[in-house]
Amino acid sequence: MFEQAQGAVNEIAGKVEGAFGRATNDTSVELEGNAREAAGKVQQVYGEALDHVRASAVKNPLGTIGIAAGVGLVVGLLCARR
């Protein structure tokens, strides 16, 4: 939830910064605003995915442990091959 809210704030701030850059014909400020807006959108999507994972872990804790163990096993095997 926190990630989504922070992403929304960054997205809005990026829109404002981009608009300010366009109004003042400052390309660097406009591009920084666009980048901040995009980062805010990505952060919102990350927050949504994180919320889904948390809800899934609460709903099915054994499945979550099994998936974590499987991922750990695969990473361990990949690291051992080096």
N, C-alpha and C positions, 0 to 999 in steps of 0.2 A: 504494500500500500504506500509506504514512504517513497519508494522508487518511482511509482506512478505520479505521485504528487510533485516530486522534485522534477521529474521529466516535464510535466505540464508547465511548471514555473519556468524552466529553461526554454521551453518552446515559445512561450509568450514573450519572454525577455528577448529571445532571438528575433521574433517578429518585430518587436519594437525597435531593436537595434538595426535590423535590416531596413525598416521604414525610415529611420533617422538617417541612415547612410544614403538612401535614395533621395531623401529630401535635401540633403546637403551636398549631393553629388560626390560623396566620398566612397569610392569603390571598396576600399579595404574594410571600412566599417560595415558596409552592406554585406560583403562576403563573410565577415566574422559573424554577423547576425544570422545569415543563412546557415552557416556551419553550426552555430549554437542551436538554432531551431531544429536542424536535422538531428543533432545530438540529443535534444530533448525528446524527439519522437522515438529514437532508439531506446532511450532510457525508459520511456513509458512501456514500450513493448517488452523490454527486459523485466520490468516490474510485473506486468501481467503474467509472463511466463513463470516468474518466481512465485507468484501467488498460486498459479495452477499446480506447480510442483509441491508447494507447501500443503495445499488442500489434498492432493493425491497422497502425500506422505501421511497425513492425519487419517485419511480414509482407509488406507491400506499400508500399514507400517511394515508388515512382513514382506510385501512385494517391493517396497522401497529398499529394505535391507538387502534383499536378493539382487536387485539391480545394482546397488552400490558394490556388493561383493563381486558381481560379474565384471563391472567396470574396473574394479581394483585388480582382479585377476588378469584381465586383458592388458592393462597398463603394466603390471608386473611382468608378464610374459614378454611384452614388447621391450621393456627396459633390460630384461635378462639376455635378450638376443644380441645386444650391443657388445 
